[in-house]
Amino acid sequence: MRFIIILLMCLFSIGIHVRAQYNTSELKIHQERPDSVRILWIGNSFTFYNDVPKMVENMAILNNIPLSTTRILKGGESFKGHLQNPELKHQLEKGDWDYVVMQEFSSTPAYSTKFTAENIFPYAAEIDSLAKKHSPGVETIYYMTWGHKNGNVRQTDYPLDDTYELMQDRIITTYIDLAYENGGTVAPVGIAWRNVRDKYPEIELYIEDNFHPSLEGSYLAALTLLGTIVKNEFIPIPPNGIDETTAGKLYREAINAIK
């Protein structure tokens, strides 16, 4: 049994390394299966760093859950900005989505209530409404992100985002409210992230810029997102570069956050 698990881990690691060279259209290799779960990803670098959608897809496949993924991803983009992209509306209007995963710009969910009410909520609601109009039964998943390592790197004058703890609290509240107001589901990556920081400070979740995710951070996000989608525990298969002990800690915190 241990040999089989190690073999699967090796295959998964090779797949990540090879497929990372492909462009978005070539990453739709699993879409032809008629039983595929269809997911539309909407986000920015917090989604495409280390290819979180591909991590989710590979783990799902190894758990006998075929996924078909399409991405609308652009570095630094917001919900408002995405709605200016005709391709987003085209994909939403095509319909037949099972899940639409939505991730806002990393800093703005930690801004003031007035700012989020004017600059995030209306655009999230528009995307959510389009998804549900054209894909009856779709589940919209709000990908709750994490606070920057030492507070908002953009150094706003808003007092509730100048430390990690304050920023993370604001992000958690915003994403919970987004899901609540729109009848969606929260993928509590930010909660899992906070718990890993508290319990396992030796695990570095950030790269040198103090806000983008390390491989461990992206894997934690992927675990939490897949757990939110399948609503159950699953066999976690870590990518090459994460040892079994670290992977086990990340998996437990992802599952605990979902529960």
C-alpha positions as CSV (number, residue, x, y, z in Angstrom):
1,M,0.0,0.0,0.0
2,R,2.8,2.4,0.9
3,F,4.5,1.6,-2.5
4,I,1.2,2.5,-4.3
5,I,0.9,5.8,-2.5
6,I,4.6,6.7,-3.2
7,L,4.0,5.8,-6.9
8,L,1.0,8.0,-7.1
9,M,2.9,10.9,-5.5
10,C,5.7,10.5,-8.0
11,L,3.2,10.5,-10.9
12,F,1.5,13.6,-9.5
13,S,4.8,15.4,-9.2
14,I,5.8,14.6,-12.7
15,G,2.4,15.8,-14.0
16,I,2.7,19.1,-12.3
17,H,6.2,19.7,-13.7
18,V,5.3,18.8,-17.2
19,R,1.9,20.4,-17.5
20,A,3.1,23.7,-16.0
21,Q,4.7,24.3,-19.4
22,Y,1.4,24.3,-21.3
23,N,-0.9,27.2,-22.0
24,T,-4.5,27.5,-20.7
25,S,-6.1,25.8,-23.8
26,E,-3.9,22.8,-23.5
27,L,-4.8,22.3,-19.8
28,K,-8.3,21.2,-20.8
29,I,-7.1,17.7,-21.3
30,H,-9.9,16.2,-19.1
31,Q,-12.8,18.1,-20.5
32,E,-13.9,15.4,-22.9
33,R,-15.1,13.0,-20.2
34,P,-18.9,13.2,-20.1
35,D,-18.9,12.7,-16.3
36,S,-16.4,15.5,-15.6
37,V,-17.2,18.1,-12.9
38,R,-16.9,21.5,-14.7
39,I,-15.2,24.3,-12.8
40,L,-14.7,27.9,-13.9
41,W,-11.8,29.7,-12.0
42,I,-12.0,33.5,-11.8
43,G,-9.0,35.1,-10.0
44,N,-5.5,36.4,-10.2
45,S,-2.0,35.4,-9.1
46,F,-3.2,34.0,-5.8
47,T,-4.9,31.3,-8.0
48,F,-2.3,30.9,-10.7
49,Y,0.9,30.9,-8.6
50,N,2.0,27.2,-8.5
51,D,-1.0,26.4,-10.6
52,V,-3.6,25.9,-7.8
53,P,-6.3,24.7,-10.3
54,K,-4.0,22.0,-11.6
55,M,-3.2,20.9,-8.1
56,V,-6.9,20.6,-7.4
57,E,-7.5,18.8,-10.7
58,N,-4.7,16.2,-10.1
59,M,-5.7,15.4,-6.6
60,A,-9.3,15.0,-7.7
61,I,-8.4,12.7,-10.5
62,L,-6.4,10.5,-8.2
63,N,-9.5,10.4,-6.0
64,N,-11.6,9.2,-9.0
65,I,-13.2,12.7,-9.4
66,P,-12.6,13.8,-13.0
67,L,-12.5,17.6,-13.3
68,S,-12.8,19.9,-16.3
69,T,-11.2,23.3,-15.6
70,T,-11.4,26.6,-17.4
71,R,-9.5,29.6,-16.1
72,I,-10.2,33.4,-16.3
73,L,-7.0,34.5,-14.5
74,K,-5.1,37.8,-14.7
75,G,-2.4,39.1,-12.3
76,G,-3.7,41.8,-9.9
77,E,-7.3,41.6,-11.3
78,S,-10.5,42.3,-9.3
79,F,-14.1,41.2,-9.9
80,K,-14.8,44.6,-11.3
81,G,-11.9,44.3,-13.8
82,H,-12.8,40.7,-14.8
83,L,-16.3,42.0,-15.8
84,Q,-14.6,44.2,-18.4
85,N,-13.3,41.0,-20.1
86,P,-15.6,39.7,-22.8
87,E,-14.2,36.2,-22.3
88,L,-15.6,36.0,-18.8
89,K,-19.1,36.8,-19.9
90,H,-18.8,34.4,-22.8
91,Q,-17.8,31.6,-20.5
92,L,-20.5,32.3,-18.0
93,E,-23.1,32.5,-20.8
94,K,-22.0,29.2,-22.2
95,G,-23.4,27.7,-19.0
96,D,-23.2,24.1,-17.8
97,W,-20.9,24.9,-14.9
98,D,-21.0,22.9,-11.7
99,Y,-18.8,25.3,-9.8
100,V,-17.6,28.8,-10.3
101,V,-14.6,29.7,-8.0
102,M,-14.3,33.4,-7.4
103,Q,-11.2,35.2,-6.0
104,E,-10.9,38.9,-5.5
105,F,-7.8,41.0,-5.5
106,S,-5.7,40.2,-2.5
107,S,-5.7,43.6,-0.7
108,T,-9.2,45.0,-1.2
109,P,-11.3,42.6,0.9
110,A,-9.4,44.0,3.9
111,Y,-10.3,47.6,3.1
112,S,-13.1,49.6,4.8
113,T,-16.7,48.5,4.8
114,K,-17.6,51.5,2.6
115,F,-15.0,50.5,0.1
116,T,-15.9,46.9,-0.1
117,A,-19.6,47.7,-0.4
118,E,-19.0,50.0,-3.4
119,N,-16.1,48.2,-5.1
120,I,-16.4,44.5,-4.4
121,F,-20.0,43.4,-3.5
122,P,-21.8,44.8,-6.6
123,Y,-19.4,43.1,-9.0
124,A,-19.3,39.8,-7.1
125,A,-23.1,39.8,-7.2
126,E,-23.1,40.4,-11.0
127,I,-20.7,37.5,-11.6
128,D,-22.7,35.3,-9.2
129,S,-26.0,36.2,-10.9
130,L,-24.7,35.5,-14.4
131,A,-23.4,32.1,-13.3
132,K,-26.7,31.1,-11.8
133,K,-28.7,32.5,-14.7
134,H,-26.9,30.4,-17.3
135,S,-26.0,27.4,-15.1
136,P,-29.0,26.4,-12.9
137,G,-27.8,24.5,-9.9
138,V,-24.2,25.9,-10.1
139,E,-22.4,26.4,-6.8
140,T,-20.5,29.6,-6.5
141,I,-17.4,29.2,-4.3
142,Y,-15.8,32.3,-2.8
143,Y,-12.1,31.6,-2.4
144,M,-11.2,33.3,0.8
145,T,-7.6,34.4,0.6
146,W,-5.0,35.2,3.3
147,G,-3.6,38.3,4.9
148,H,-0.2,39.5,3.8
149,K,2.6,38.3,6.1
150,N,3.1,41.6,7.9
151,G,-0.1,43.4,7.1
152,N,-1.1,45.1,3.8
153,V,1.9,45.6,1.6
154,R,0.2,48.5,0.0
155,Q,0.3,50.5,3.2
156,T,-3.1,52.1,3.2
157,D,-4.2,54.5,5.9
158,Y,-7.0,52.2,7.0
159,P,-6.1,51.0,10.5
160,L,-7.6,47.5,10.3
161,D,-5.2,46.1,7.8
162,D,-1.8,47.1,9.0
163,T,-1.0,43.8,10.7
164,Y,-1.5,40.2,9.5
165,E,-4.0,39.5,12.2
166,L,-6.1,42.5,11.5
167,M,-5.9,42.1,7.7
168,Q,-6.9,38.4,8.0
169,D,-9.9,39.2,10.2
170,R,-11.2,41.7,7.6
171,I,-10.7,39.3,4.7
172,I,-12.5,36.5,6.5
173,T,-15.5,38.8,7.3
174,T,-15.7,40.1,3.7
175,Y,-15.6,36.6,2.1
176,I,-18.2,35.2,4.5
177,D,-20.5,38.2,3.8
178,L,-20.0,37.8,0.0
179,A,-21.0,34.2,0.2
180,Y,-23.9,34.9,2.5
181,E,-25.3,37.8,0.5
182,N,-25.1,35.8,-2.8
183,G,-26.1,32.4,-1.6
184,G,-22.6,31.0,-2.3
185,T,-20.1,28.8,-0.4
186,V,-16.9,29.9,1.3
187,A,-13.7,28.0,0.7
188,P,-12.0,29.0,4.0
189,V,-8.4,29.1,2.8
190,G,-7.7,32.2,4.9
191,I,-8.9,30.4,8.1
192,A,-6.7,27.4,7.3
193,W,-3.8,29.7,6.6
194,R,-4.2,31.5,9.9
195,N,-4.3,28.2,11.8
196,V,-1.1,26.9,10.1
197,R,0.7,30.2,10.9
198,D,-0.4,29.8,14.6
199,K,0.3,26.1,15.0
200,Y,3.2,25.5,12.6
201,P,5.3,28.7,12.3
202,E,8.1,26.6,10.8
203,I,6.0,26.1,7.6
204,E,6.7,29.1,5.3
205,L,3.5,29.9,3.5
206,Y,4.9,33.0,1.7
207,I,7.6,33.7,-0.9
208,E,10.0,36.6,-0.4
209,D,7.5,39.3,-1.3
210,N,5.5,38.5,1.9
211,F,2.1,38.1,0.2
212,H,2.3,35.6,-2.7
213,P,2.1,31.9,-1.8
214,S,5.0,29.5,-1.5
215,L,4.5,26.0,-2.8
216,E,3.2,25.0,0.7
217,G,0.8,28.0,0.7
218,S,-0.6,27.0,-2.7
219,Y,-0.9,23.4,-1.7
220,L,-2.8,24.5,1.5
221,A,-5.2,26.5,-0.8
222,A,-5.7,23.6,-3.1
223,L,-6.4,21.2,-0.3
224,T,-9.0,23.6,1.2
225,L,-10.6,24.3,-2.2
226,L,-10.9,20.6,-3.1
227,G,-12.3,19.8,0.3
228,T,-14.9,22.5,-0.1
229,I,-15.9,21.1,-3.5
230,V,-16.2,17.4,-2.5
231,K,-17.4,18.3,1.0
232,N,-15.6,15.3,2.4
233,E,-12.1,14.1,3.3
234,F,-10.0,12.7,0.4
235,I,-6.5,11.2,-0.3
236,P,-4.1,14.2,-0.4
237,I,-1.2,13.8,-2.9
238,P,1.4,16.5,-2.3
239,P,3.5,17.9,-5.1
240,N,7.2,17.3,-5.3
241,G,9.0,19.5,-2.9
242,I,6.7,19.1,0.1
243,D,7.6,16.3,2.6
244,E,5.0,13.9,4.0
245,T,5.1,15.4,7.5
246,T,4.4,19.0,6.3
247,A,1.8,17.7,3.8
248,G,0.0,16.0,6.6
249,K,-0.1,19.1,8.8
250,L,-1.4,21.2,5.9
251,Y,-4.1,18.6,5.0
252,R,-5.4,18.4,8.6
253,E,-5.7,22.2,8.9
254,A,-7.5,22.4,5.5
255,I,-10.0,19.8,6.6
256,N,-10.4,21.4,10.1
257,A,-11.1,24.8,8.5
258,I,-13.8,23.3,6.3
259,K,-15.5,21.5,9.2
